[in-house]
Amino acid sequence: MSFLAPLTLIGLFLLALPVLIHLLVRRRARRLDFPTLRFLRETPSFRLYPRHVREPLLLALRIIALLLLITGLARPFISFNARARLTRVILIDASLSMIARGRAEAARDQARSILNKLSAGERASIIAFSSDASVLAEATVDRDQLIEALKGYEPTAGAADFSAGLAAATALLQQEATAGTAEIDIISDFQESNLTALGSELTHHTGTGARIITYAVGTQVERNAFLTDETLTRGVSGIVLSATEIISDREGQSASRRNWNLDAAQGTLPDVDWRIESNGQIIGSAKANVPDDFDGDDNFFFAFAPPRESRALLVETEGDGASLYLRAALEAATVETPDRFALGRRGELPGSAAELSTYSLVVLALHGAPRPQEISVLSEYANAGGTVWLWCARDLDTESWNALAATPEGSALPFVSLSRATANQPLSFGAMAGDAPALSSLNESALSALRATRVRAGYNVTPRENAAVLMRWSDATPAFVSASVGAGGSVLLLATGPEREASDLGLSPSLPALAYSILRAAEEPREPHSRIIGEPVFLGVQSNADVTVTDAEGHTTLTQARALAQHPRRVFREAGVYRMEFAGQSRFLAFNTPIAESARALAAPEEIVNYFKGKESAPVRSAKDWRDHAERREGVWRIFLSAAFILLVVELFVSIRRQKDATLSDRTGSPAKQG
């Protein structure tokens, strides 16, 4: 039994009070009538007679009631689970650098040594952390269970995020209802690059409460070679993959640029393998060719849609005034760099997306009702990585286009619905997303000219959930939207036309600038050729959309889109190429190890101390919080107070009964019974 208010037990000295009262209070003597005292001689007596307790039952009731009352006010509680005087959280670094020779084994040995030294009743838990944290064992006093859980520790391909580890340790300690001390034991190789990058964030997860003790394991590797700074360009004979190979050893670092020409559907060159998948993406891996002492970062994986040629296709409709202005704008956008951009023109869309594969941008105006064949070609082209720029002509049939947008065939369209704007005054452009790729090449002069443009025939756009709003009308409703599609493709929709009857855009200097900006964005890959393990993945679909992920070994994981954005390392745990299938699409993503994990330098002991000195885990349960928790969970003190109240009531009845007996005895002249 323990007490929440132990100082109240000082009142136990009051237990002597009932005894003193019973001994010191004189009982009223029985009256005896005597005629006269003058014939009696006074005889002095010096004999002392000890006092006796005349009401032992009342005395016992009062002592027991007072004992229960004082004990109840001391807030006793009884715990049938062993309480530890110390709670430990063992944080073990499970990042990529721990794969280096001997480090993982040393980390296990250090953790096992800590567990073997646990005192009787001492609680401990184990957490492995890299870019996120995983609890291997909840807090327990069972040493065998902790040692068994330690067998589940294995380094992964993530980076060492000390903030994530400390946050997990803090959350675990806050669940512990113990007023004892807490300690966090961090076992790591303490790479200097990780501490430097995350040191400033430690304070965010720290406060007062638990003491932090660090255990450095492992030795510095002699040499490490890895690839970094990868780029993709389109060359004369194919796609050129370039990367810088870094060689780090005791003498410092050296670097060399390496290039590989991926000129076939699949192939193998020195230190690189690749192939083109059915969706048009190129996947493969490159390897550092210098022998080293650390194999965890030797391979670099990639998956990308090939960069398209810098060509734009304008689909011109006969008798359409919009085509004239669009052609002039695109020609003005390409005239200054004819060797870089080329413009093609056709009277109608080709019958297949394969004929559009040489273009990075397709521009056309939407007229009347949609033609399913054209929408199918545009969707296939965008899913393969192309960019489609749509304009809204004045004769657009909004009802039929809205109906198409609600079907799977129209899912590539960036809107849910269109409606004609009914404003009495001409519209103008308002807020713009200047950091969006399609607008990133616009300077202030072009933006000002765009805002000054008047629009007489525009549309109100309801964008899809995954669509981005690039520009808004002056009334803050969407005017220009963009949606990502497939393997790096996108579909843009501007809710007006360039002809004079619709707007002043055709005569504005902002239109060629806008065309140039969109053309530049179209030729650049919108999807990274690789990601870092632990990096969130956004697919541009609804958060509850089902996603099937398959790794290089054929292992399949069924998850949802929100899980890839919130907890990517639970799915992408190792470096490699993964196939994802969702919403009728197929896409490949490549994941590589964090560059910080490739550094050789380990922090010196004094550096480690400085990073963690004075930093304590985020607040564990305070004494007041713990007291409140114990009072809510344990109600033993209420039992003591209730018993004290009952005994006081019994004592009152017994005392009243004794008083009545004494009164009756005085009246009848017979002695009262003594307890």
C-alpha positions, 0 to 999 in steps of 0.5 A: 500500500502507498499513500498520495498524501503521506504527511497526513499520517502524522495525525496518527499521534492523535490516536493517544487523544481518546486514551488520555480523555478516558483517563483524565476525565473524571466520572460523575460520582453517585450521590449518597444522602447522609444526614450530617458529617460532624460526627465523622473524622477527616482522615488524610490518605496518601495512597495513589490508585491508578485510573482504569478505563471504565468504557473500553468499548467506546475507547476502542471504537473511537481509536479505530474510527480515528485511525481509519479517518487519518488513513483515508485522508492520507489517500491510500492506494493499492497496486497489484502490479509491480511499480518500478522505481525507474522506467527505462526506454532503450532507443536503438538506431536502426538507420542505414549506417548501422548496416556497417560491419559490426555496428548492429551486433554492437548495438544489440550487445549494448542493449542486452547489457542494459537489460541484464543490469535492470534492478528488480521491479524496474520497467523497460521498453525498447524502440528502434528508430530511423526515419520513424520509430517502431516499438519493439517492446512495451514497458515491462518488468519481464526481462526475458520478454525484453531480450526476446523482443531485442531479437526483432531489431534489424537496421533498415534503409532510412535515415537516423531521425533522433527527433522521431525516436525521442518523440516515440519515447516521450509518448511511451513515458506519458502512458506510464503512471509512475512517479519514479524517475525515467531514463532514455538510453540512446544506442547509435553510431551517432553519425555527425551528419545526422546530428548536425542536421537534426540537432536543432530539432531536438529541443522541439521534442525535449522538455523536462522529465527523463534523463538521456544517456548515450551509448556510441557503438561502431567504428568509422569505415575506411572507405565509402563510394556512392552516387549522388547528384543524378540528372536526366537529359535527352541526348542525340541518341537517347536518354543520358543518365548522369551521376557524380560518384563520391569516394570518401576515405581518410584522405578526404573526398574525391568526385568524378562525373559519370554518364550512361546513354540509355539508347535502347528499350533495355540494356546493360552497360558497365555499372547500370541496368535498365528497361522500358516498362509497358507504361513508358517509364524507364526503370533500372539501377546504377552502381558505384564502381569503386570498392569500399567497406560499406555496401548499403548505398552502392546502388542508385535506383531510378524510375522515370518517364523519358523527357519528351522532345521540346515540341508543341502541337497545336490542333487547329479547328477550321473557322476557329478564331482561337486557333489564330491567336494560339498559333501566334502566341506559340510561334512567338514563344518559340521564335527566340529559341528555334533550336530548342522548341518546335511547333507542329500544327494539325487540323485534328487529333491523331487517332492514337496517342503513339503519334503524339509521343514526340510532343511534350505539349498538345494545345487545343480548344474545346468546342461543342460536345466531346468526342470520346475518341479524342478524349481517349487519345488525350488521356492516354497521352497524358498518362504517358507523361505528356502535357495537354493545354485545354481552352474553353471556346464560347460554343462549349456544351457544358452539360455534355462535358460535365457528364463526361467528367463524371465517367471513368473516361473523363477522369483525366479532365481537371474539372468536375463541372463547368458553367458559364460565368454570368457576371454583369462586368467583364472578368479579370484574373486575380490571385495566381500560383506563381510557384506552380511549374506552368507559371514559374517562367512568368516575370512581373511584367507578364503577370501584370499584363495578365491581370490587366486582361479583360474576359467577356466570356468565361466559365466557372470551374469546379476543380477535381479534388486532386487538381491545383488552382493556378489562377483565379478570377477576380471574384476568387473562383478558379479560372485556370486549373491543372491536374497531374495524370499518370507517369508525370503527365498533366492536363491544364484547363483555362476557362476562357478563349483567346479570341476577341469575342471571349477575351483580350488575351489574344492581343495581350503580350501575356499570352506568348509569355504564358505559352512559353512558360507552359512549354518549358514546364512541359519539357521538364520531368514533373516526377522525380526520377527517385525518392528518399526512403521515408519521403511522403508519396502523393499520388493525386487521387482520393486519400481512401483510394486503394493502392497495390504496391509490389516490390522487386521480389514480387511481394505485394502490399495492399494499402491506401493513398493516405498511408503512402503520404503519412507513413511511407516507410511502412511500405517502402522500407528498402531501396529499390523500384516499386510498382504501384497500381491505383485508379486504373493506373500503373506507375513505378517509383524508385527509392534510394537511401538518404545521402546523410547515411553515406557519410563516414564521419562519426561524432566525437564523444564530446560532440554527442554530449554537447548535442544531448546535454541538458536535453530531457525528454518531453514532459513525462507525467508530473507528480500532480498528473500521476496523483490525479491518475492514481486517485481516479484509478484507485478508490481505497481511501473512500473505503477507509473514510466510509468505515470511519464514518460507520464506526463513529455512528456506532460509537454515538449509539453506544455512547447514548446507550451508556448515558441512558443506563447511567441516568436510569441507575441514578434514579433507581439507585442501582449501579449501572453496568460497566463496559 
